[in-house]
Amino acid sequence: MKIGFVLDTTLDSDAGVQQVFKGLGRFLLKSGYDIRFLVPPSKDEGEFKGKIIVFGKQIIIKGNANTIPTVIGSGSSEIKKVLAKEKFDLIHVSAPFSPFLGGRVLKYADCPIVSTYMIYGANFLFRFFARFLRIPLREAYSKIDTFIASSDAAKDEAEEVIPGNYTVIPHGVSLETFSTKNVPLEKFDDDKINIFTVGRFEKRKGVSYLIRAFAKVKADFDNVRLIVAGDGPLRDDLHSLVKELKLADVHFEGYIPEKLKPRYFATADICVFPAVKGECFGIVLIESMASGKPTIAFANEGYRYVLRNIPELLVENRSVAQLRAKILTLIEDEKLRRKLGALCMKEAKNYSWENIGGQIINVYKKLLSSG
């Protein structure tokens, strides 16, 4: 089976869309399937060398609590030539998509099409724009055979933006990459309790709430440090907040590449993810959970879905007091930390690529057999 992945975003990023389709791509290649990425300009190297076909130019628009990429300059004739040459058995597109790449690929494709909805927390302007695009994208939408959403929250929004009969299939995680076998970073491997978070420094990710909670934790328990990985527009504001609170033992690590992330999880005693909105799932949560770490999170829609079977790790959205209390409880009770870490690791097994990828392959096979 030959599958074409269509993304309106470059592969040269570790954002959620890329993580999902790269992870699925690895699993499919390992399982003996052939894949191609149809994307804006991306580096054709590494594990996907020779499997990347580029079109047009990527631009970024504001449409979520985050940002949304799209493509311009992808010509119809070029797309037709690629589809004729590659002869895909099936197309799998990341949605929402633009009329310029995703829309044109679907328009000219003559094979079954699967769509996975990847955005959540769209603002009014984006919803209005998405409804407007139903007109030029009507033909493309009509050719989608199967609709996938990563969670119940994503499904509810997806049905409004791109109407269809959605199946919920969560995102996957590599249990080989994220596990308890990884080695902690030497510079943090001491007797201090390590609290770790990673994510983009933007308002919706809520890092300031964690810093304020850590200040209150530090007042009660000094032998603790906060390790913060990531970068973004609020970098200077977060550094200033730490200075304002006169906080010691806060380590800003900057952007960390994906290959180093497992070691940071191995270094952590407790992981905290304080995003307040805009999360349809929570890939970083299942990475932390697969690493065997007790994983505290604000109760936004996506994180509630991931931690629905371990609700004691959820904290009321934006509550610094509850976040402080939850962290202190785990600091003071090593036995509870180990117990919740084990529960997290057990739960993460449900999201292994063998399980999630297997579900997606079943969708592919069912679609092809019915055609």
Beta strands, then each sheet from edge to edge (+ up, - down):
strand 1: 2-6
strand 2: 34-39
strand 3: 52-54
strand 4: 57-62
strand 5: 67-72
strand 6: 90-95
strand 7: 113-117
strand 8: 146-149
strand 9: 166-168
strand 10: 193-198
strand 11: 224-229
strand 12: 250-254
strand 13: 270-273
strand 14: 295-298
strand 15: 314-315
sheet 1: 3+ 2+ 1+ 6+ 7+ 8+ 9+
sheet 2: 4+ 5-
sheet 3: 12+ 11+ 10+ 13+ 14+ 15+
end
